[in-house]
Amino acid sequence: MSLSERWADILPEIKPYQPRVAGKLVRMVGLTLEAVGLNVRVGDRCMVERRHAGDVEAEVVGFDDERIFLMPIEQVDGLRPGARVWPLTMNADVPVGFNLLGRVLDGTGRPLDNKGPLSAVEQGSLQGRYINPLHRAPIREPLDVGIRAINAMLTVGRGQRIGLFAGSGVGKSVLLGMMTRFTSADIIVVGLIGERGREVKEFIDEILGEEGLVRSVVIASPADDSPLMRLRAAQYCTSVAEYFRDQGKNVLMLMDSLTRYAQAQREIALAVGEPPATKGYPPSVFNKLPKLVERTGNGAEGGGSITAFYTVLSEGDDMQDPIADASRAILDGHIVLSRKLAEEGHYPAIDVEASVSRVMPQIVPDEWLRKAQLCKQLMSHYRQNQDLIAVGAYQAGNDQILDVAIERMPRIKGMLRQGLREGADLAASIRHLNELFPTPPAETRKK
């Protein structure tokens, strides 16, 4: 199916593309196509002729003198030397709008859910628009995400950007699903970037569910998609969230994962000859990450907001992975999921001691903040002496803080645990924290 036919099903009002002077395909190396005879710019789109099948869409990702480097967004089986390459005059816009709610789309805006074509949609840019940082509204109020450990101990502000750092199999997707059901947001935009195809369906059917899907837009680009498609899907997900923010809505955006986005850019950059810099990642990867993340957050004063959660995969549970390290620097906080806690059956497996919300001190009362810090202090003291406690070597009365930690640890763990179908609003989360520390922390320390 050609590009014009494919988009005609999605946006009936769009006009077919008009080909300009064609170039020809001269080389294919790995994922990269090389063409000559084209007058195009980086970022332009082209169609590559393919016999006995629909033409292949590709994007200009680089050039070397007269040679143009193209990256296809779909499978390239059937291409041949000398195939004609046409520049496209159509804008690289994507469908946005309220009619996307409840739909599952790919990185180009094509429906994946068999619910028919999109109708009455608007168009938006994949690149978004620049917002003057001085015009952004500050983060002033907490956001209820329905997770007790986050609400009480790592309070998130409306318009904040947070990273979920974890290895594989510790409950990232389950935690994201809980947020889609319990977060007090007008609209939810979910980006499933580079995940296994099986997990995409499971997330939509089992974790998100009908209740969550009704107020959500899901952009999915599984692991077997081309790197360019995965890159576009992350950008498209952000564009959809930006559209709703511009309409004054408070948006929750969940992207799983930021690491797969970075890996897609790495594949593209290495394919066109960019030298690797840090553990195989070229410099362009670390340039792309902040450009994507900075598109989220609060809009202008009195407008909408995008509160964004990005999952960051820690390969081998290495928190010093280059992408994890770069992400911590550009996000407004990080929540670490612990494999040890998951193995103990503690869910959600949030390591409160290793996590931080950078905006919490500005959006919660001082007493609330002191109690959260005291809770962290008790947890840390207990962990440092856990071996002594386990073998019975600690004698009560030797350490007053440790005595309090031992006495309250069962209730602290109970507060931080939560069932998959159990929601905990902000008020209930604060109540649990106050029950643990009914007296002001300052008085407790004096005693």
Salt bridges, closest charged atoms under 4 A:
GLU34 OE2 - ARG27 NH1 3.26
GLU34 OE1 - ARG67 NH1 2.89
ASP44 OD1 - ARG41 NH2 3.68
GLU49 OE1 - ARG80 NH2 3.11
GLU49 OE2 - ARG84 NH2 3.17
GLU57 OE1 - ARG6 NH2 2.93
GLU57 OE2 - ARG45 NH1 2.92
GLU57 OE2 - ARG232 NH1 3.18
GLU59 OE1 - ARG232 NH2 3.08
GLU74 OE1 - ARG6 NH1 3.06
GLU74 OE2 - ARG110 NH2 2.86
ASP106 OD2 - ARG110 NE 2.85
ASP113 OD2 - ARG103 NE 2.82
GLU141 OE1 - ARG158 NE 3.87
GLU199 OE2 - ARG196 NH2 2.34
GLU202 OE2 - ARG198 NH1 2.89
ASP205 OD2 - LYS201 NZ 2.83
GLU242 OE1 - ARG295 NH2 2.80
ASP246 OD1 - ARG129 NH2 3.09
GLU267 OE2 - ARG230 NH1 3.21
GLU294 OE2 - ARG161 NH2 3.32
GLU301 OE2 - ARG140 NH1 2.84
ASP317 OD2 - ARG339 NE 2.77
ASP325 OD1 - ARG328 NH2 3.19
ASP332 OD2 - ARG161 NE 2.94
GLU353 OE1 - ARG383 NE 2.94
GLU367 OE2 - LYS371 NZ 3.18
ASP399 OD2 - HIS381 NE2 2.72
GLU407 OE1 - ARG408 NE 3.50
GLU407 OE2 - ARG411 NH2 3.33
GLU422 OE2 - ARG148 NH1 3.17
